[in-house]
């Protein structure tokens, strides 16, 4: 049975104005949730129906549809809101209804479709031929142009308790067509937001991974340029430091330090004590020479101090500071007090713009000269110590 077949449809001007205003609100909404709420509210303001439920597929051709917006009593909201139904069940539910107008379906119930959540209000119907009964349910299917069932509008409880006039069906069909357009646009909007959020997350993850990789590379670079025992610069970092200074034509002073009689410490007290002496020596040098460019341990008991912007006249003061650092007080290593001395070798390198050697070769030359100076100092000190030993003999 088709209601109003062949009957003239007379739509009040006030109803047309209400539909236009409601549709403007629907199309102005942003996002799927706001759009569906605007659709439900628009139906109640432009038709007599007081209870509206909007069920939609959140993504194209989703196997399940969700009831996202409901207007009505607390009871109907509690029953219908946030429920889901299979797409096939919804198609069966619509197919089982009686055709009203062109696309609407009226179910006179109270039969149910498996998988569909229904609500029948409890009220006493009017005693008139066109009374709206508690078992009635009017549905407006929402189809896209490609044939997808996008969703459904469910309508109940018309004001006045009577079946609305035929012109209301015309409004509902127009409203359903416009609702489909708004829902498709809202889905695209939400999908675009999700895509943007995913891109932002991926960007953040890439940035975090890049930062972590940079940190790992920095740590690895530091590890490969640091002496593992003392934490001082190793030969690699010492070489880079000197090359940078020489490339910038910065005057430098280089002091080569070699601990005296360190082998005796290892042989007498063991390598653990020897390692502790090296660690504490490195710490003492770092703390007392905080203003220098680099303090390095380049192997065994050999240390190198590099000071930038030090002239030939100022260099002896640097050497004196280093000597005083070693002579300051004994080193407390694992319960032992050990007086540690060092032989020192000092060389200076002015800017020397006329030097044709590469910075790397100049570094080799510098360290070799400092090493020779240190060994000359060590031989001299050994000779003095030998003479003092002979003088102490009876």
C-alpha positions as CSV (number, residue, x, y, z in Angstrom):
1,X,0.0,0.0,0.0
2,X,1.4,3.4,-1.0
3,X,0.1,6.2,1.3
4,X,-1.2,9.2,-0.5
5,X,-1.0,7.6,-4.0
6,X,-2.6,10.1,-6.5
7,X,-3.3,12.6,-3.7
8,X,-2.3,16.2,-4.0
9,X,0.6,17.2,-1.7
10,X,0.1,20.6,-0.1
11,X,3.2,21.6,1.9
12,X,2.9,24.6,4.3
13,X,5.3,27.5,3.6
14,X,6.4,27.4,7.2
15,X,7.4,23.7,6.8
16,X,9.5,24.6,3.7
17,X,11.3,27.3,5.6
18,X,12.0,24.9,8.4
19,X,13.5,22.4,6.0
20,X,15.7,24.9,4.3
21,X,17.0,26.2,7.7
22,X,17.6,22.6,8.9
23,X,19.5,21.6,5.7
24,X,21.7,24.7,5.9
25,X,22.6,23.6,9.5
26,X,23.3,20.0,8.3
27,X,25.6,21.1,5.4
28,X,27.4,23.6,7.7
29,X,28.3,20.9,10.2
30,X,31.9,19.6,10.4
31,X,32.6,16.0,10.9
32,X,30.4,12.9,11.0
33,X,29.2,13.2,14.6
34,X,28.1,16.8,14.2
35,X,26.5,16.1,10.8
36,X,24.4,13.2,12.1
37,X,23.3,15.2,15.2
38,X,22.3,18.1,12.8
39,X,20.3,15.6,10.7
40,X,18.5,14.2,13.6
41,X,17.7,17.6,15.0
42,X,16.7,18.9,11.5
43,X,14.1,16.1,11.1
44,X,12.5,16.9,14.4
45,X,12.3,20.7,13.6
46,X,10.9,20.2,10.1
47,X,8.6,17.2,10.6
48,X,6.2,16.1,13.3
49,X,8.4,13.2,14.4
50,X,9.9,13.5,17.9
51,X,12.1,10.4,18.1
52,X,14.9,10.1,15.5
53,X,17.7,7.6,15.2
54,X,20.5,7.9,12.6
55,X,22.4,4.8,11.7
56,X,25.3,5.0,9.3
57,X,28.4,3.3,8.0
58,X,31.4,5.2,9.2
59,X,33.5,4.1,6.2
60,X,32.3,3.1,2.7
61,X,30.7,-0.3,2.5
62,X,31.5,-1.1,6.1
63,X,30.1,-4.5,7.1
64,X,28.6,-3.0,10.3
65,X,26.6,0.2,10.7
66,X,26.4,2.3,13.9
67,X,23.6,4.3,15.5
68,X,25.4,7.5,16.3
69,X,22.8,10.1,16.8
70,X,19.5,9.7,18.7
71,X,16.8,12.3,19.7
72,X,14.0,11.3,22.0
73,X,13.3,10.3,25.5
74,X,16.0,9.0,27.8
75,X,14.6,5.5,27.4
76,X,14.9,5.5,23.6
77,X,18.4,7.0,23.8
78,X,19.5,4.3,26.2
79,X,18.1,1.5,24.0
80,X,19.3,2.7,20.6
81,X,22.4,5.0,21.0
82,X,25.8,3.4,20.2
83,X,24.2,0.1,18.9
84,X,25.5,-1.6,15.8
85,X,23.9,-3.8,13.2
86,X,25.2,-5.9,10.2
87,X,24.7,-4.4,6.8
88,X,22.8,-7.4,5.6
89,X,20.4,-7.3,8.5
90,X,19.7,-3.6,7.8
91,X,19.0,-4.3,4.2
92,X,16.6,-7.1,5.2
93,X,14.9,-4.8,7.7
94,X,14.3,-2.1,5.1
95,X,13.1,-4.7,2.5
96,X,10.5,-5.9,5.0
97,X,8.8,-2.6,5.3
98,X,5.7,-1.3,3.6
99,X,6.5,1.4,0.9
100,X,5.4,4.9,1.8
101,X,5.9,7.6,-0.8
102,X,8.8,6.9,-3.1
103,X,11.5,5.5,-0.8
104,X,10.2,5.4,2.8
105,X,9.4,2.1,4.5
106,X,6.8,1.7,7.3
107,X,7.0,-1.3,9.5
108,X,3.8,-1.9,11.4
109,X,5.5,-4.5,13.7
110,X,6.0,-5.5,16.3
111,X,8.0,-8.1,14.5
112,X,11.8,-7.8,14.6
113,X,14.7,-8.4,12.2
114,X,17.6,-10.4,13.7
115,X,20.6,-8.2,14.3
116,X,18.5,-5.0,14.5
117,X,17.8,-3.2,17.8
118,X,14.3,-1.8,17.9
119,X,12.4,0.3,20.5
120,X,8.6,0.4,20.8
121,X,7.3,3.1,23.1
122,X,4.5,2.3,25.6
123,X,1.6,4.7,25.1
124,X,-2.2,4.5,24.5
125,X,-2.9,5.3,20.8
126,X,-5.8,7.6,19.8
127,X,-9.1,6.0,18.9
128,X,-9.1,7.3,15.4
129,X,-8.6,5.7,11.9
130,X,-5.2,7.4,11.3
131,X,-3.8,6.9,14.8
132,X,-0.1,6.2,15.1
133,X,0.4,2.9,16.9
134,X,3.2,1.9,19.3
135,X,4.3,-0.9,16.9
136,X,4.8,1.5,14.0
137,X,8.3,2.4,12.8
138,X,9.1,4.6,9.8
139,X,12.5,4.3,8.1
140,X,14.1,6.4,5.4
141,X,17.0,4.5,3.7
142,X,20.0,6.5,2.8
143,X,21.5,5.3,-0.5
144,X,24.5,6.8,-2.3
145,X,24.7,7.2,-6.1
146,X,27.0,4.1,-6.3
147,X,24.3,2.0,-4.6
148,X,25.9,1.9,-1.2
149,X,23.4,1.8,1.7
150,X,25.0,4.6,3.7
151,X,22.6,4.4,6.5
152,X,19.0,4.8,7.7
153,X,16.8,7.4,9.4
154,X,14.4,5.8,11.9
155,X,11.4,7.9,12.9
156,X,8.7,7.5,15.6
157,X,6.2,9.3,17.9
158,X,4.7,12.0,15.6
159,X,3.2,15.0,17.4
160,X,-0.5,14.8,17.8
161,X,-0.5,11.0,17.8
162,X,-1.7,10.7,14.1
163,X,0.0,9.5,10.9
164,X,1.4,12.7,9.4
165,X,0.1,14.3,6.2
166,X,1.6,13.1,2.9
167,X,3.6,16.3,2.4
168,X,5.7,15.1,5.4
169,X,6.9,12.1,3.4
170,X,8.0,14.5,0.6
171,X,10.0,16.5,3.2
172,X,11.6,13.3,4.6
173,X,12.6,12.1,1.1
174,X,14.2,15.4,0.3
175,X,15.9,15.4,3.6
176,X,17.2,11.9,3.1
177,X,18.7,12.8,-0.2
178,X,20.5,15.8,1.3
179,X,21.5,13.8,4.3
180,X,23.3,11.3,2.1
181,X,25.4,14.1,0.5
182,X,26.2,15.6,3.9
183,X,27.2,12.2,5.4
184,X,29.5,11.4,2.4
185,X,31.2,14.8,2.8
186,X,31.5,14.3,6.6
187,X,33.0,10.8,6.0
188,X,35.5,12.3,3.6
189,X,36.3,15.1,6.1
190,X,36.9,12.6,8.9
191,X,39.0,10.4,6.7
192,X,41.1,13.4,5.7
193,X,41.6,14.2,9.4
194,X,42.5,10.6,10.2
195,X,45.0,10.6,7.3
196,X,46.5,13.9,8.5
197,X,46.7,12.5,12.1
198,X,48.4,9.3,10.7
199,X,50.8,11.4,8.7
200,X,51.6,13.5,11.8
201,X,52.1,10.3,13.9
202,X,54.4,8.9,11.2
203,X,56.2,12.2,11.0
204,X,56.6,12.2,14.8
205,X,57.8,8.5,14.7
206,X,60.3,9.3,11.9
207,X,61.5,12.3,13.9
208,X,61.9,10.2,17.0
209,X,63.7,7.5,15.1
210,X,65.9,10.1,13.5
211,X,66.7,11.7,16.8
212,X,67.4,8.3,18.4
213,X,69.6,7.4,15.5
214,X,71.5,10.7,15.8
215,X,71.9,10.1,19.6
216,X,73.2,6.6,18.9
217,X,75.6,8.0,16.3
218,X,76.7,10.7,18.7
219,X,77.2,8.1,21.5
220,X,79.1,5.9,19.1
221,X,81.2,8.8,17.9
222,X,81.9,9.7,21.5
223,X,82.7,6.1,22.4
224,X,85.2,5.8,19.5
225,X,86.8,9.1,20.5
226,X,87.1,8.5,24.2
227,X,89.5,6.4,26.3
228,X,87.3,3.7,27.9
229,X,89.4,3.7,31.1
230,X,89.6,7.4,32.0
231,X,86.9,8.9,29.8
232,X,89.5,11.3,28.4
233,X,89.9,12.0,24.7
234,X,91.8,9.2,22.8
235,X,94.2,9.6,20.0
236,X,91.4,10.0,17.4
237,X,89.8,12.9,19.2
238,X,93.2,14.4,20.0
239,X,94.1,14.3,16.3
240,X,90.8,16.0,15.3
241,X,91.2,18.7,17.9
242,X,94.7,19.6,16.8
243,X,93.8,19.5,13.1
244,X,90.9,21.9,13.8
245,X,93.2,24.3,15.7
246,X,95.9,24.2,13.1
247,X,93.4,24.6,10.2
248,X,92.1,27.7,11.9
249,X,95.7,28.9,12.3
250,X,95.4,29.0,16.1
251,X,98.6,28.9,18.1
252,X,98.8,25.8,20.3
253,X,101.0,24.4,23.0
254,X,101.3,20.6,23.3
255,X,102.5,18.9,26.5
256,X,103.3,15.2,26.3
257,X,103.1,13.5,29.8
258,X,104.5,10.1,30.7
259,X,104.2,8.8,34.2
260,X,107.5,7.9,35.8
261,X,108.0,4.3,37.0
262,X,104.4,3.4,36.3
263,X,105.5,-0.2,35.4
264,X,106.8,-0.5,39.0
265,X,103.3,0.3,40.3
266,X,101.7,-2.4,38.1
267,X,104.4,-4.9,39.0
268,X,104.2,-4.2,42.8
269,X,100.6,-3.5,43.4
270,X,98.8,-5.1,40.4
271,X,97.0,-3.8,37.3
272,X,93.8,-2.9,39.2
273,X,95.8,-0.4,41.3
274,X,97.6,0.8,38.1
275,X,94.2,1.3,36.3
276,X,92.9,3.3,39.3
277,X,96.1,5.5,39.2
278,X,95.4,6.2,35.5
279,X,91.8,7.1,36.2
280,X,92.6,9.4,39.1
281,X,95.4,11.0,37.1
282,X,93.1,11.7,34.2
283,X,90.5,13.2,36.6
284,X,93.1,15.4,38.3
285,X,94.4,16.7,35.0
286,X,90.8,17.5,33.8
287,X,89.9,19.3,36.9
288,X,93.0,21.4,37.2
289,X,93.2,22.2,33.4
290,X,89.5,22.9,32.7
291,X,90.5,25.8,30.4
292,X,92.6,23.8,27.9
293,X,91.4,22.6,24.6
294,X,91.9,18.9,25.2
295,X,93.3,16.4,27.7
296,X,93.9,13.0,26.2
297,X,95.2,9.6,27.1
298,X,96.8,8.0,24.0
299,X,97.8,4.7,25.5
300,X,99.5,3.1,28.5
301,X,100.6,5.8,30.9
302,X,100.9,8.6,28.2
303,X,98.8,11.7,28.4
304,X,98.7,14.8,26.2
305,X,97.5,18.3,27.0
306,X,96.6,20.7,24.3
307,X,96.1,24.4,25.0
308,X,94.9,26.9,22.4
309,X,96.0,30.5,21.9
310,X,99.1,30.0,24.0
311,X,102.2,31.9,23.0
312,X,105.8,30.6,23.3
313,X,106.3,32.9,26.2
314,X,103.2,31.7,28.0
315,X,103.8,28.0,27.4
316,X,106.2,27.4,30.4
317,X,103.5,28.5,32.8
318,X,101.2,25.8,31.3
319,X,104.0,23.2,31.8
320,X,104.5,24.4,35.4
321,X,100.7,24.0,36.1
322,X,100.8,20.4,34.8
323,X,103.9,19.6,36.9
324,X,102.3,21.1,40.0
325,X,99.2,19.0,39.3
326,X,101.2,15.8,39.5
327,X,103.3,16.9,42.5
328,X,100.3,18.3,44.4
329,X,99.7,15.3,46.7
330,X,99.8,11.5,46.5
331,X,97.2,9.6,44.7
332,X,94.9,7.5,46.9
333,X,94.3,4.3,45.0
334,X,92.5,1.3,46.6
335,X,93.8,2.1,50.1
336,X,97.3,3.1,48.9
337,X,98.9,6.5,48.9
338,X,101.2,6.6,45.8
339,X,103.2,9.6,44.8
340,X,103.2,9.8,41.0
341,X,105.5,12.0,39.0
342,X,105.5,12.6,35.2
343,X,108.1,13.5,32.6
344,X,106.9,16.3,30.4
345,X,107.7,17.4,26.9
346,X,106.5,20.8,25.6
347,X,106.3,22.1,22.1
348,X,104.6,25.1,20.6
349,X,103.1,25.6,17.2
350,X,102.5,29.2,16.1
351,X,100.0,30.0,13.3
352,X,102.8,29.3,10.7
353,X,100.8,30.2,7.6
354,X,104.0,29.5,5.6
355,X,103.9,25.8,6.6
356,X,103.0,23.7,3.5
357,X,102.3,20.5,5.4
358,X,98.7,19.4,5.7
359,X,97.1,19.8,9.2
360,X,97.2,16.0,9.7
361,X,101.0,15.9,9.0
362,X,101.6,18.9,11.2
363,X,99.8,17.1,14.0
364,X,102.1,14.1,13.6
365,X,105.1,16.4,13.6
366,X,103.9,18.2,16.8
367,X,103.2,15.0,18.7
368,X,106.5,13.5,17.6
369,X,108.4,16.6,18.8
370,X,106.6,16.6,22.1
371,X,107.3,12.9,22.5
372,X,111.0,13.5,22.0
373,X,111.0,16.4,24.4
374,X,109.4,14.2,27.0
375,X,111.9,11.4,26.6
376,X,114.7,13.9,26.9
377,X,113.2,15.1,30.1
378,X,112.7,11.6,31.3
379,X,116.4,10.7,30.6
380,X,117.6,13.8,32.3
381,X,115.4,13.0,35.4
382,X,116.6,9.4,35.4
383,X,120.2,10.6,35.4
384,X,119.5,13.0,38.3
385,X,117.7,10.3,40.2
386,X,120.7,7.9,39.6
387,X,123.2,10.5,41.0
388,X,121.0,11.1,44.0
389,X,120.9,7.4,44.7
390,X,124.6,7.1,44.5
391,X,125.0,10.1,46.8
392,X,122.8,8.5,49.4
393,X,125.0,5.4,49.6
394,X,127.4,5.1,52.6
